[in-house]
Amino acid sequence: MCVPAAALLLLQGCLVPQSVEPITTRPHTIPHVDVTKLPNFLLQPIIPLDPQGPADLLQNPPCHCKLVLGLFAVIADDPTVDVDVRIFVDYDVNIPRPPGPVTTVHLRGGFDSSVTTRSLELPDFDSSLLGGDGVHVVELVIGEAAGFASDTVFPPHRAMLPDFESSTFKFVVQVAHDQKRQSCGDSPPPPSPAQVKSCP
């Protein structure tokens, strides 16, 4: 018995019923700084920065000192997700429109590795980036890149979508001139091991 070609086409086009039950997935990870691998100077209550001495101003171009914090280790249990690290200086929700992050570092995930620790390189912090003399709070807000809400959601620039969470790592820097030094790079050693003289 011959089957019409049209019938064959209809049979080939039939769909097998599919399950519509939701797929159970593991919860979103909360990336965070591995505090067991921090240098000792970051464990101090305040990191001092002597930004510049009188002799530094006489150089051409002028020299200055900055904090070079090195690499941080960020743990994200899911190696496939992209992680964003938003860096804020003196963030204040009482300001009608708090300033956005100084910078955002994007740590890309992938399916080619099972490593859950990623290296984070922070920018160098000098007096201008920190906002001049005084005490400044630096915050790293760390979360899955896909989990950050719109910048208009409270708290601005750092709110997360439902089912996502972020972690925060803070440190405090005090920018103050040392009147005893002609240069911020003079001996005795600088006030912090992270302080480095730069003469661009």
C-alpha positions as CSV (number, residue, x, y, z in Angstrom):
1,M,0.0,0.0,0.0
2,C,1.4,3.4,-1.0
3,V,1.4,6.3,1.5
4,P,0.8,9.7,-0.1
5,A,3.8,12.0,0.0
6,A,1.7,14.6,1.8
7,A,1.0,12.1,4.6
8,L,4.7,11.4,5.0
9,L,5.4,15.1,5.4
10,L,2.8,15.4,8.1
11,L,4.2,12.4,10.0
12,Q,7.7,13.9,9.9
13,G,6.4,17.2,11.2
14,C,4.8,15.7,14.4
15,L,6.3,16.9,17.6
16,V,7.0,14.6,20.6
17,P,5.4,16.1,23.7
18,Q,8.1,17.8,25.9
19,S,8.2,18.2,29.7
20,V,7.4,21.7,30.8
21,E,8.5,21.2,34.4
22,P,11.0,23.8,35.5
23,I,14.7,22.7,35.4
24,T,16.2,22.6,38.9
25,T,19.4,24.6,39.0
26,R,21.8,25.3,41.8
27,P,21.6,28.7,43.4
28,H,23.6,31.7,42.1
29,T,27.0,31.9,43.5
30,I,28.2,34.8,45.7
31,P,31.7,35.7,44.6
32,H,34.0,37.0,47.3
33,V,37.6,38.0,48.1
34,D,39.7,35.2,49.5
35,V,40.7,36.9,52.8
36,T,43.2,34.2,53.6
37,K,45.5,35.4,50.8
38,L,45.5,39.1,51.6
39,P,48.8,40.9,52.3
40,N,49.3,42.0,55.9
41,F,49.1,45.7,55.1
42,L,45.5,45.2,54.0
43,L,44.6,43.8,57.5
44,Q,45.5,47.1,59.1
45,P,42.6,49.4,60.1
46,I,44.0,52.2,57.9
47,I,46.5,52.1,55.0
48,P,48.5,55.4,54.9
49,L,49.5,57.1,51.7
50,D,52.0,60.0,51.6
51,P,51.2,61.3,48.1
52,Q,54.0,63.8,47.4
53,G,56.9,65.7,49.0
54,P,58.3,69.1,48.2
55,A,61.2,67.6,46.2
56,D,58.7,65.6,44.1
57,L,57.1,68.8,42.9
58,L,60.5,70.0,41.5
59,Q,60.9,67.0,39.2
60,N,59.9,67.4,35.6
61,P,57.3,65.9,35.3
62,P,56.5,66.0,39.0
63,C,56.7,62.7,40.9
64,H,54.1,61.3,43.2
65,C,53.4,58.2,45.3
66,K,50.6,55.7,44.9
67,L,49.3,52.5,46.4
68,V,50.0,49.4,44.3
69,L,47.9,46.7,46.0
70,G,48.9,43.7,43.8
71,L,46.6,40.8,42.9
72,F,43.5,39.8,44.8
73,A,42.0,36.2,44.7
74,V,38.3,36.1,44.0
75,I,36.4,32.9,44.7
76,A,33.4,32.1,42.5
77,D,32.0,28.6,43.0
78,D,30.7,28.5,39.5
79,P,33.6,28.9,37.1
80,T,31.3,29.4,34.1
81,V,29.8,32.7,35.3
82,D,31.2,36.2,34.5
83,V,31.9,38.2,37.6
84,D,32.0,42.0,37.9
85,V,34.0,43.9,40.6
86,R,32.7,47.4,41.0
87,I,35.1,49.7,42.8
88,F,33.8,52.7,44.7
89,V,35.5,55.4,46.7
90,D,33.5,57.1,49.5
91,Y,30.1,55.8,48.3
92,D,27.3,57.5,50.2
93,V,23.6,56.5,49.7
94,N,22.6,59.9,51.3
95,I,23.8,61.7,48.2
96,P,20.8,62.1,45.8
97,R,22.8,60.5,43.1
98,P,25.7,58.6,44.5
99,P,28.7,58.5,42.1
100,G,29.1,55.3,40.1
101,P,32.0,53.0,40.4
102,V,35.5,54.4,39.9
103,T,36.0,51.4,37.6
104,T,34.6,48.0,36.9
105,V,36.8,45.0,36.5
106,H,35.2,42.1,34.5
107,L,36.3,38.6,35.3
108,R,35.2,36.3,32.5
109,G,34.0,32.8,33.2
110,G,34.2,29.8,30.9
111,F,33.5,26.1,30.3
112,D,37.1,25.2,29.7
113,S,38.2,25.3,33.4
114,S,37.0,24.0,36.7
115,V,39.1,26.5,38.7
116,T,37.0,28.5,41.1
117,T,39.6,31.2,42.0
118,R,40.3,34.1,39.7
119,S,42.9,36.8,39.9
120,L,41.8,40.4,40.3
121,E,44.1,43.3,39.5
122,L,43.0,46.5,41.1
123,P,44.0,49.9,39.7
124,D,46.7,51.9,41.5
125,F,45.3,54.3,44.0
126,D,46.8,57.8,44.1
127,S,45.7,61.0,45.7
128,S,43.6,62.1,42.7
129,L,41.7,58.8,42.4
130,L,41.0,58.8,46.1
131,G,39.8,62.4,46.2
132,G,42.7,64.3,47.8
133,D,43.8,64.5,51.4
134,G,41.8,62.8,54.1
135,V,40.4,59.4,55.0
136,H,38.7,57.5,52.2
137,V,36.7,54.2,52.1
138,V,37.4,52.0,49.1
139,E,34.7,49.3,48.5
140,L,34.8,46.4,46.1
141,V,31.3,45.2,45.3
142,I,31.6,41.7,43.8
143,G,28.7,39.8,42.1
144,E,27.7,37.8,39.0
145,A,27.8,40.2,36.0
146,A,24.3,39.2,35.0
147,G,23.0,39.8,38.6
148,F,23.5,43.6,38.8
149,A,20.3,45.6,38.6
150,S,19.8,48.9,36.7
151,D,21.9,51.7,38.0
152,T,18.6,53.5,39.0
153,V,17.6,50.8,41.5
154,F,18.4,51.6,45.1
155,P,21.2,51.5,46.2
156,P,22.3,53.0,42.9
157,H,25.0,51.2,40.9
158,R,25.3,48.3,43.3
159,A,21.8,46.8,43.7
160,M,21.3,43.2,42.7
161,L,18.4,41.5,40.9
162,P,16.2,39.0,42.8
163,D,17.9,35.7,43.6
164,F,21.3,37.3,43.2
165,E,23.6,38.5,46.0
166,S,26.9,40.4,46.0
167,S,29.7,40.5,48.6
168,T,31.6,43.6,49.7
169,F,35.2,44.0,50.6
170,K,36.3,47.4,52.2
171,F,39.6,49.0,53.1
172,V,40.4,52.5,54.4
173,V,43.1,54.8,53.1
174,Q,44.4,57.9,54.8
175,V,46.0,60.4,52.4
176,A,48.3,62.7,54.4
177,H,51.5,64.6,53.6
178,D,54.5,63.7,55.8
179,Q,56.2,67.0,56.5
180,K,59.4,65.3,57.6
181,R,60.0,63.9,54.1
182,Q,61.3,65.9,51.1
183,S,60.1,63.1,48.8
184,C,57.4,60.5,49.4
185,G,60.0,57.9,48.3
186,D,62.6,58.9,50.9
187,S,64.1,56.6,53.5
188,P,63.1,55.5,56.1
189,P,60.7,53.1,54.4
190,P,57.4,54.5,53.3
191,P,54.4,54.2,55.6
192,S,53.0,51.2,53.7
193,P,54.7,48.4,51.8
194,A,52.1,49.2,49.0
195,Q,53.4,52.8,48.5
196,V,55.4,53.2,45.3
197,K,57.0,56.3,43.9
198,S,56.1,57.1,40.3
199,C,57.8,59.7,38.1
200,P,55.9,59.6,34.8
